């Protein structure tokens, strides 16, 4: 491909990559994305199908004044968009940017038009980076980097083909083809420079301190909508979000055997008062927690005063997506929480909050300790509770005789409070069915409808029923909302928690043990995954890579960078080890998959992975073979090219000496084709001979093209013709 054709192609690709970045970042409305995409496709097809680049410029489409008028109209539309449509500066600016890109794509006439397109593409790729922190931005950025390096190199190479006011693709005045084509040497040089640029970018990212987030770090999207984590929860509020598979958080559980917990309850809020249709928390007053250490907040006295309770400690590292709630989720019950938070708050029910909802993904660590069931609560003694405590957690909205009789019948043969609670839990689990199709929220008494008529519902109905039935037999209880994590990612050793994992359960208070968690909801058979094991494994691998991306790139803050800088200044050797450990951690999902493939091949469960792996290996072998073949071919060609190049270089030097003798000397900074222009203006009769020799010289010297014997003879004849001419 000729330099001029390659320049226009890389310029179009550069604009296309930045456009794709904005589209994936949800920064474009549908109509503008379609409009810009169609314009890019049309321009690309015209370039590929039209042949010589000089015939592609759409000179007849608009006059220069017409294009300027379109820019003015687009600028006026920007102000209308900002004040009346989008209402924000960033989206309106992005929309105007795409309009400018489309106008410039159809108006690439002069070199400055190409520079304008490059500037537009740069702003677009920066805007897409401010709109997202997802993993997909990395390959988009790499493609932009490669296309940008190629474009700038070709832009400089084509600079000598004409004066500054001409298009980089327009032919010189002499009627010859533009010399030079993209050679293998140029291919590897450009890609090598792109790799060096990427390495420098990574080095700058990890060493130069910066702010933890940009001005438009999150962009202008909305947080994930959740239900069940506000001050009021209507009966039936969790059901709709249980059909949403969006990822809410990822939880790494440390100080535990790998996947020793088959399920993990992630506590959000607790509610103590039910009015017959909805739950509220009368203990929701929040207080600021004291810092034990910088960034570490200690929660004291939330679960009772029994100092002898020593439940299992669960240490979690949680990456929480941006939600429309300020609640911080963790396994019950939180003892200590650490994170980059300005403040952390807690209420008397043990729930933990930020002062306000986070606008971006956050990461924090939690130490939780569950309350074990103590032997003292397994007896038959009647429980004794303080009067104020009992009045609070035994409150009933009304006295339902049907529910009261049912509760008495279930617990009549049980002695102690724990046995009674267990009997109610067993009754609900065995005699009712789980279903998300239970529209009970609009009824006057939805609980009676659930218990005695429909006998089907989801977690909120079961938890509400158990709390009310426990209170009717004198056992304090409250409802808790959160998530039930069951999806384990074996490649990253963490739980994936989705919207559909939203759950409600019960906390029962026993005199000696404190608050004990119980779940009366029967198992659900509604969520069935149709994906093959291979696709599920691939999805877990990609999710693990996303987690590492967030940890080592998105959440890499100024404090982390300063630590690296200090180590570099101190001459420590741990930087290389830390870098190697980070790479190993990021690539660990793939290495684990490779380690599992031999065993799974015999079980026949990952045939698609084996096919993908085999195809990838075959593809790499073919690339290696072609590369070696190309290297050997270039060695043979280069030997011949060296001799041919020396011959044409010698003829070109003789031509320059002849012109210098006639008073036309070539300056050091003058390109070959600029010198042809000088010769044409000074000695017109010699223009044809000089242009022919220069064309052959550039083809062999810069284009890597082997000259034929006829072309070398032509150069000799042109030199003889030039020598026979009289001085100008």
N, C-alpha and C positions, 0 to 999 in steps of 0.2 A: 504494500500500500504506500502510495506517495505521501510525503510529509504533509502536504496541504490537505489531502483527504483525511489523514489521520488526525490532524489538528481539529478539523470540524467535527469529526466523530467523537473525539475525546471531550470536546467542549459540550456537545449534546449530552454525552454520558455523565459529565460532571453535573450538569443541571438536573438530569434525571435522578441521580443518586440523592441530591439534596431534596428534591421533590418527594422521593420515596420516604426519606427520613421524616419530613413534616407530615406526610399522610399517615405513617405508622404511629406517629406521636399524637394522633387525633387533633392535629392543629388546623385541619382544613375541613370546611363543610363539604358535603357530598358533591354539590354542583360544581364547586371550584376544583375539587380533586379530579372529577371526570373531565372538566374543561382543560385543565393543565395536562392531564395524562394524554388526552387525544391530541393536543398540540405537540407534545413531545413525540408521539408515535408518527404523526404526519411529517414532522421535520426529519425524523430518523429514516423513514421510508423514502423520502425525497432524496436524502443523501445517499442511501444505499443503491437506489434504483436509477439515479440520474447519470451516473458515470462521472465524467470530468466535473471537478468541483466548480469550475467557473460558470457552469450552466445552472447552478442550483440557486443562486441568489434571486429571491423573488422581487426583482426590481419593479415589476409592473403592479405589484399588489397595492402599495401605497407610495406616495411621494414622501420625502423627508418631513415636509410640513404635516402630512397626514399622520405619520407615526408620532410626531411631537404632540399633535392634538389628542391622540389616544392616551398618551402619558398624562396630559393635563386632565382628561376626563377621569382616568384612574385615580389621580390624586384627589380630585373632588369627591370621588366615591369613597376614598379612604376616610375623609372627614364625616361623611354621612354614615359610614359603617361604624365609626368609633362612637358617635353620639346617639345614633338611632337604632342600629342593628345589634352589633356586638356589645357596645357599652364599655369596652376595655381597649387599652392601647395595644397590647400585645397581639390579640387575635386580628384586630383591624390592620395592624402593620404587616402581619403575615399574609393576609389576603391581598393587600396592595403589592407585596413582594412577588406573589405568584403572577399577578397581572403584569408586572414589569418583566418577569421572566418570559412569559409568553410573547410579549411585544418584542423583546430583544431576540428571541429565537428566530423570529421571522424577519429580522432586520439586521442580520450579521453582514455588514458591508465593509466597514473599515476596522482597523485594528483596535480602535478604542471601543467599538461595539463588543468585541470579544472580552476586553478588560471589564466592561460593565457587566457582562454575563457572569464573569468569574466572581466579581464582587457580590452580585445578587446570590449566587450559589453559596458563597461563604457565609453570608448572613443567614441564609436558609438552614444550613447545616448546624450553625450555632443555635438558631431558634429551636430546631428539633431536639438538640441536646438539652435545652432548658425545659422542654416539655415532658421528658421521660427520664427514668433511671433504669429502664428495662435492659435485659441482656441483648436484645436485638440491635441496640444502637452500636454495639462494637463492630459487627460486620459491615454495617452501613458506613461507619466512620472509616474503616479500613478501605472500603471501596472508594470512598471520597478521596482518601489520601493517595491511593494509587492513581486514580483518574486525574487528580490535581497535579501530581508530579509529572505525569505524561503530558498534560496540557501545557504546563509552563515550559517544559523542555521543547516541545514542538513549536510553541509560540516564539521562543528565542531562535530556533533553527530557521524558521520561515522569515525571520526579520530581514535577512539579506536578499530576499527575493523581490523586493520593491522598496519604494520610499515609504516614509512613515504614514503618509496620508492614504495609501492604498490598502486594499484588503490583503490579509495574509495569504489569501487564496487566489488572488488575481495574478495573471501572468505579467511578466515584464514586457517592455515595449518590443523587444526582439521576439519574433514568433517562434519560440522554442518551448518544449515541454519543461516544466519545472524539474530540476535535477533532484536526485536523492530519494531514497525509499527507506522505510523502516527496516533496519537490519537486525540480525540476532544480537549483535553487540549493543545496539541501542536498546533493544528489548530488555536485556539483562541489566544494563546500566540504569534505566528508568525504574525497573522494579527494585533493584538494589538500593537506589536512593529513597524509594518509598519505604523500604524496610528500615533504613537508617533513620528516616524521619519518625517512623513509628517508635523505634527504640528510644530516640530522644524525647518523644512525647511521654513515654512510660517513665523515663528517668525524671523528667520534670514533674510529672504527676506525683511520684513517690518521694521527691526530695524537697520541692519548694513549698513552704507552708501556704495555706490558703484558708478562706472562710469555709465553714462546713457546708454551706448551701448558697446557691445563687439567689438573685432577686426573684426570679421566676422559677425556683427550684422545682415546684410541683406543677407549674403551668396553670391553666385555668379550667381544669376538670373538677369533678365533684368527688367527695369522699364516698367510700362504699356505704350504702345505706343498710342499716341494721335495725332490728326490732328487739325489744326485750331488755334494752340497756338504758332506758330513760327512767325518770322518776315515777312514771305510771306505766303499767303493763296491762293491756286489755286481754282478757281470756281469748286466745286464738291469734295473738299477735305474732308468735314465733312461726306458726305454720307456713305462711307464704314464703318466708325466706329459706325454708328447708328444701325448696326446689332449686335453689341457686347454687351452682357448683363453684362460685368464685372463691379463691383462696383468701382467707382472712389472716392467718398467721402460720408460722412454722416454729416448732418447739423442739429444741434439743434438750434431752434429759440426761444430765451428767450424774456421776456417783451412783449409777445403776448399771446392772448388767444390760447389754444391748437388747433392747426390746423386751425387757423383763416385765413391763406393764402392757398387757394386751389392750388396754384402753386407759385413757387419761382424761379425768374430769378437769375442765378448765373453768374455774369459777369467775363469774362476773359480778352480779349484784344479788343481794338478798332482799326479800320483801316480807313484811310481817303483818300487813293489814289487808283484808279482802272484804270488798263491799258487795259481793254477789256477782260482779261482772269484771272487776279489774283489781289489780294488786298495786299497793303503794308501800313506801318505806317510811315509817314514822321516825326511824333512827338515822335519817339521811343527812344529819348535820355533819359537815366536813370540817376537819381540823388539819392544819399543816403538820407534817411529820418532821421530827428533828433528824438532822444528819448525824449518823454515827461516824462516818468518814466523808470526805468530799465525794458527792455523787451516790452515797449509800444511805438509805433511809430505813430506820428501824421502826417496826410496828410492835407496840407493847400492849399487853392486857386486853387483846381483842377477843380472845376465845375463852375467857374465864380465868379463875385464879388458881386452879389446881396445878401446882408446880411439879407434881410427881408424874404428870403425863409425858411420856417420851415416845411419840409416834415416829414413824419413818420420815426421814428427811429427804426431800426431793429438790434438787437444784436444777433449775431450768434456765436456758438461754432462749429468749423469745424475740422473734422478728415479727412485728405487728404492722399490718398494712394500715393505710390511713382510713379511719372509720369516722362515722358521724357521732361518736361518743367519746367521752373523756375517760372511760373506764380502762384500767390496766388489768389484763387477764392473767391468771396464774392458777396453778394447782392449789387447792385448799390445804392449809390456811397459811397466808403469807406472813412470814416473820421478818424478812429483810428483802429490800428491793434496791437494785443499783442500775443507774443509767445516767445519761447526759440530760438530766431534767433540771429546770430551774427550781421546781418545787414538786412535792408529792403530797396528796391529801388522802385521808381515810375517814370513814364514818364508823359508827358504833356497831354496825353489822359486819365489819371486817372487809368491806369493799375498798378498793384502792383506786384513786383517780389522779389524772393530771389536772392542772387548773383549767385547761381548755382542751378541746379536741386537737389532735396533731394534724397538720396539713400535709405531712409526708410520712413515709415509712419510718418506724423507730425500732430500736433494738435495746433490750434491757435484760437483766439477770434477776432471778428471784430464788430465794430459799424458802421453801414451804415445809410445814410439818403437820401431818395429819393427826387427828385425835384417835387413839386406839380405844377399843371397847374394853373397859376395866371389869374384872370379875365382880366387883361390888355392885355393878348394875345388872348382873344376871340373876339376882335373887328375886324374891317375891314381895319384898317390902314395898309399901306404898311410897311413891316419890314425894319428897318435900321440896318445895320451891319457895323463894321469897315472894311475898304477896304482890309486890309491884311487878316482878318478873312474870309471875303467873298471869296476872291481869293483862299484861301486854301481849304475851304469846299464846294465850288461850282465848283471845278475842274472836267472836263469831259475828258475822253480819246479821244473822237471824237464826232462829232455832228451827231446823227442819226435822220434823218427826221421822220421816222416812230415812234420812241419812243417819239420824241418831239411833234408830232401831237397828239399821244395818251395821253400824259401828259396834253396838253392844253385842250383837249376835256373833260378829267375827271375833271379838276379843273376850267373850265370856269365859272361855276355858283357859285363858292365859293369865298368869299371875303378875309378873313384873312389867315395867314400862317397855323394856326392850322386846320382850316376847309379844306384847300387844302390837308394837310397831311392826315387828317382823310378820305377824299374822295379817295385818292390813296390807302390807306390801305384797305378800304372797297371794292374797285374794285378788288384788287388782291385776297382778301379773298373769295369773292363770285363767281368769274368768272374762277378760276383755281382750279386744283385738286392737292392734295399732293401725291407724289410717290417717292420712293427711286430708282426706275428704270428709271433714266433720265440721260443717259451718254452724257452730253453736254460738258465735259471738253475738248475734242479734236477738237471742232469746232472753226472756225475763229471768229465768233461772236455768242457765246453761249447765250447771253442775248436776242438777236432778235429771235433766235430759240425757246427760252422758251416763250417769250411774244406772238409771232404771229403764231407759227406753232404747237409746242407740247402742250403748255398750261398745262404742268404738270411738277412738280419738287419738290424739298425739300427746307428746310429753307434758304439755301444760295442763291438759285435762287430768292426767294421772297424778301429777304433782299436786295440783289444787285439791283433788279429791282426797289424797292421803293426808295433806295438812289439815283439812277441815275435819276429817274423821278422827285424826289423832287428838285434835283439840276437843272434840266432843267426848272423848274418854279421858280427858285430863292430862294429856301429854303435850308439852310445849313443842311447837314446830314452826318452820317458816319455809317459804318457797325460794329457790335459788335458780337463777338463769345463767347460762354460760354456754360452753361447747363440750361435746363428747368426742374426743379425738381417738379415732381408730385406724386411720390411714397411715401406715408406717412406711417410710422411705428407707430401705435397707442400704441404698448407695450413699446416703448422706447421714444416716442414723438420726433421724428426727421425724416428728409427727407433722403431717400436713393437715391443717384445720381449715375447713371450708364453711361457707355460709350454711350449707345443708347439714352441717354438724351442730347447728344451734340446738340447745337442749335445756330442759328444766328438770330439776330434781328436788329432793326434800332434805332438809337438815333437821334432825330430831335432837332435842336437848335431854340428856340423861344427867341425873344429879352428880355423879362422880366423873363421868367421861367427858361431859361437855357436849358440844355440838357434834353429832354423828351423821354422816352422809348416808342416805338411803335412796334408792331409785326404783320406783314402782312401775316404770314404763316397760312393757314387754318388748321383745326384739322386733325389729322392723324387717319386712321382706320386700319393701317397695323399691328400695334403691338397688337396682341391678345394673351392673356394668356390662355392656356388650362388647367392649374392646377385647382383643386377643391378649394373652399374656405378654406377647412381644411388644405390642403398643403400650401396654401398661408399664412394662419395664423401661421402655424408651422415654415415656412421660416422666417417670420418677428420676431418670438420669438427667433429663433437661431441667427438672425442678431443682435437683441438687446443684447443678451448675449455676442456676439463677441465684441460689442461696449464697454460694461462694462469691459470685459476682457482686452481690449486695454487700457482703462482708469486706471484701478486699478492694472494692472500687467505690461503690456508692456511699458506704458508711466510712470510708477512709478520710478522716478528718485532719484538721490542722495539727492536733496533738500527735496523731500518728506520724505525720510527716516530720514534725520537729524531732520526734524520737529517732527517726532514720537519719536526719541531719546531724544530730548529736553523735550518733554512732559513727557516722562517716568522719566527722571532725576528730573523734577520739581514735580513729584508726582501728576500730573494732572489726573483728573478722566475722561477727555474728550476722552482718547484713546479708552476706551471701547465703548463709545457712537459713536465715529467715525467708529470703527470696525463694530458695529451693523448697523449703517446707510449704510455702504458700502455693507454689506451682504443683507440688505433689498433692496438696489438699484439693486444689481445683480439679486436677485430672483424676482424682481417686475414683469417682463414679465410673469412668471409662475403664480403668484398670480392674475394678471389681467385676464389671460386666465381662471383660475378657477372661477373667479367672473363672467365672461361672459358666462360660459357654461350653467347654468340653463336657462337663457333667450334664448340662441341660440338652446337649445335642443327642445323647443317648436316650434321654427321656422324651425327645421329640417335642419339647415345649417351646423352644426358641428357634425353630427353623428359619423364620424371617431374619433374626439377628445373624444366624450363620450365613445366610445368603448375602446379607448386607456386608458382613465382614469379608467373605470370600470375594465379592465383587469389588470391594475397596482395595483388597490386596492385589487383585488382578489389574485393576486400574493403575495402581502405583507401579507395578512391574512393567506395564506397557509404557508409562511415562518415563521410567528409568531407561528402558530400552531405546525409546525414541531419543531421549536426551543423549545417551552414549553414541547412538548412531549419528546424531546431528553434530556432536563434538568431533567425531572422526571425520565426517564429511567436511567440516569447517577447516580442519587441519590440512586436508588435501587441497581444498580450494584456496586457503590462505597462502600456501606455497606458490601457487600459480598467480594469485592476485598480487603478491609482493612484487614479482617481476613486472607484471603489466602496469602496476601502479608506479613503479620507478620510471618506466618508459614515458608515461603520460606526464608525470611530474617534471621530468627533464624537458619535455617539449614545452610545458607551460612556463618553466623558468626561462627557456630561450625566447618565448614570446614576450615575457616581461622585460627581458634584456633588450630586445629589439625596440619595444615601445619606449623604454627609458632612453635609448639612444636618440629617439625622435622627440624627447622632451616630455613624454607622458609617463611619469613614475607613479608606481602604486604605493600609497601610504600604508603604514603598518596596520592601522585600524580599519582599513577599507576591506569589505568582503569581496569575493570574486565577482559577484553580480553587480555590486555597486561600482566596481572598477569597469565593468562592461558599459555601464551607463556613462561613466566619465569619458571613456574612449569614444563612445558614440557622439557625445557632445563636442569632443575636441578634434577627432579625426574620423569623420563619417565613413570614408571609403574603407577603412580597416574594420568597421563594426562587424561585418559578416564573419571574417576570419577569426577575430577575437572572440565573438560569441560562440562559434563552433568549438574552438579549442577549450574555452572555459566550461562549456556544457560537458564535454567528454572528461575534463579534469575533475569536475565536481561529482560526476557519476562514479568514477573510479576511486577518488580520494575520500569522499564523504558518504557516498551511497553504497559502497561495497559492491559495485556492479563490475563484473569482468568485461573488459573491452575486447571486441573481436579484432582480428587482423585488419579487416576493412576499416573499422573505426580508427585504429592507430594510423593506418595509411592516410585516412582523411585528415587527421590532425597534422601529419607531416606535410601534406599538400597545402593545407591552410597556412602553415608556418612558412612554407616556401613562397606562397602568394603574398604574405605579409612582408617578407624580406625583400621582395622585388618591388614593393611600392615605394614611391618617392615620399620624402618627408613632408608632413603637412605644413 
